[in-house]
Amino acid sequence: MATNAAQREEIARQLTLAGYGVFIANPRGSTVDAILCKEFDYHVPANATDINVWYEYTGNAANTAYGLSV
């Protein structure tokens, strides 16, 4: 399910406030379903060896990966 710009902003805000890392909603504009994530340990979720400084989610994927219900 695609998320709208306001939903992505709320997801990013909640995840940042929860302390999962830094999340930026709508990095390429409000029409692109994307949220950028920078986790504190720089590891891709569920992978202890690959290092990514920024990881990109769709709004719904971020919502699901971190267990939110926005």
C-alpha positions as CSV (number, residue, x, y, z in Angstrom):
1,M,0.0,0.0,0.0
2,A,1.4,3.4,-1.0
3,T,1.6,6.1,1.7
4,N,0.9,9.7,1.1
5,A,3.3,12.5,2.1
6,A,1.7,13.3,5.4
7,Q,1.8,9.6,6.4
8,R,5.5,9.4,5.6
9,E,6.2,12.5,7.6
10,E,4.4,10.9,10.6
11,I,6.2,7.6,10.2
12,A,9.6,9.3,10.0
13,R,8.7,11.5,13.1
14,Q,7.6,8.5,15.2
15,L,10.7,6.4,14.3
16,T,13.1,9.2,15.0
17,L,11.4,10.0,18.3
18,A,11.5,6.3,19.2
19,G,15.3,6.3,18.9
20,Y,15.7,4.0,15.9
21,G,17.9,6.4,14.0
22,V,17.3,9.4,11.8
23,F,14.5,9.2,9.3
24,I,13.8,11.7,6.5
25,A,10.5,11.5,4.8
26,N,9.9,12.6,1.2
27,P,13.6,13.1,0.3
28,R,12.8,13.4,-3.5
29,G,9.5,15.3,-3.1
30,S,6.1,14.6,-1.9
31,T,5.1,12.5,-4.9
32,V,7.8,9.9,-4.3
33,D,7.0,7.2,-1.8
34,A,10.3,7.1,0.1
35,I,11.8,7.5,3.6
36,L,15.5,7.6,4.2
37,C,16.8,5.9,7.3
38,K,20.2,6.3,9.0
39,E,20.4,3.8,11.8
40,F,23.0,4.5,14.6
41,D,25.1,1.4,13.9
42,Y,25.0,1.8,10.0
43,H,24.0,-1.8,9.5
44,V,21.2,-2.8,7.2
45,P,18.3,-4.3,9.3
46,A,18.7,-8.0,9.8
47,N,22.2,-8.0,8.3
48,A,25.2,-7.7,10.6
49,T,27.8,-7.4,7.9
50,D,26.6,-5.1,5.2
51,I,27.0,-1.4,6.0
52,N,24.8,1.3,4.5
53,V,25.0,4.8,5.8
54,W,21.5,5.6,4.4
55,Y,18.9,2.9,3.8
56,E,15.7,3.7,1.7
57,Y,12.3,2.4,2.5
58,T,8.9,3.0,1.0
59,G,6.5,4.4,3.6
60,N,4.7,1.2,4.1
61,A,8.0,-0.8,4.3
62,A,9.3,1.4,7.1
63,N,5.9,1.2,8.8
64,T,6.1,-2.6,8.7
65,A,9.8,-3.0,9.4
66,Y,9.6,-1.1,12.7
67,G,6.2,-2.3,13.8
68,L,4.2,0.9,13.5
69,S,0.6,1.2,12.6
70,V,0.4,4.6,10.9
